[in-house]
Amino acid sequence: MSQMIQCHRVESRSDQRAFLRLEKELYRDDPHWVTPLWGERKQLCAFAGKHPFYNNAECQAFLATKDGKVCGRVLAIVNHAHNRYHNEKRGFFGFFECVDDEAVAKTLLDEACRWLTEKGMTDVRGPVNPSLNYECGLLVDGFDSPPTFLISYNHPYYEKLVTAAGFEKTQDLFCYDASIDDLDDLDPKLQFVIDEATKRFKVNCRPISRKTFDADVKAFLKIYNQSLQRTWGYVPMSDDELVHQAGQLKLLIVPELTSIAEIDGEPVGAGFGLLDYNQVLKKMNGHLLPFGWLKLMLGKRKITRLRLVSTNVLPEYQKWGLGLVTLARILPDAIRFGIQTGEFSWVLESNSLSRGTIERGGARRAKTQRIYDRKL
């Protein structure tokens, strides 16, 4: 049986097309899967243009075939920025898709690990697509609903495939669901913290301004970088990545669903709510051209779900409740927009401070994404 399974590097345009097409084939009948934005997917897999992530990284894509039919794919990644920041020799894998066959998955992942070993790596972690700053984690719990925008999704059997290939859990990422109706039962202690922090630091919270949009988005991304310096597995985005992300977000951000906390006119915290565009993208087949952008913009007013991507505060203010202050500014505007449910995602298992605050606020853990490690 193993002689029927083959694995080869993706080198041709036809291989690239097969790599992307496999995802569509595997989820064709899955009601929860949402077609990705293929243009962005090609860049992140290094198939089209040069995504700024790869200014500090390199990768190699692989395809597995069985009886001549493509049945698995993976991207092996060397993130030089990560290894410099953490003083490691760690490789990564991402964009993993496979049929329900442990032999195929093992052959595929072993080949990716072999390439990483040739590059001098001693460990491998994943899935990340292509780093923790983008989609990441293997869904292991919460298959009863579609993923929110920019949250990864996979079949339930993937956990079995990855662990059978020698990978072990290293960290979980949690997605929490909250309803606007939950505000009626909000813990009074949380409101007390918000009021006290606002008075103590004379905090002024405002949404991102359309007049200074570029500067505000850059300020948010800089706070994001600084606030996560001690977070597990985190690597700061490069300046080129920050510029790229700002450009991507410009068309997607709804200013009133964001928040910048200022002390003496200086940004110290930022809250970022992103509409669950998956409610619209599901009908667009992954293409923004020629009319996809128009459909996206016209459809966003019908979106009823908000993904609270992050509430980031500079390290010196993180224990004083400024994250709650920043979030509280968004809620009234979210209600006016028509938001009915929100998702806090994702939250690290090891981030007990954020998890505790979210859980005290009444949010329920709805999905778990898992990151795995393996020694090479």
Summary of the structure (lengths in Angstrom):
residues: 376
radius of gyration: 21.0
end to end distance: 25.3
largest distance: 69.6
contacts: 1227
relative contact order: 0.16
helix: 40%
strand: 28%
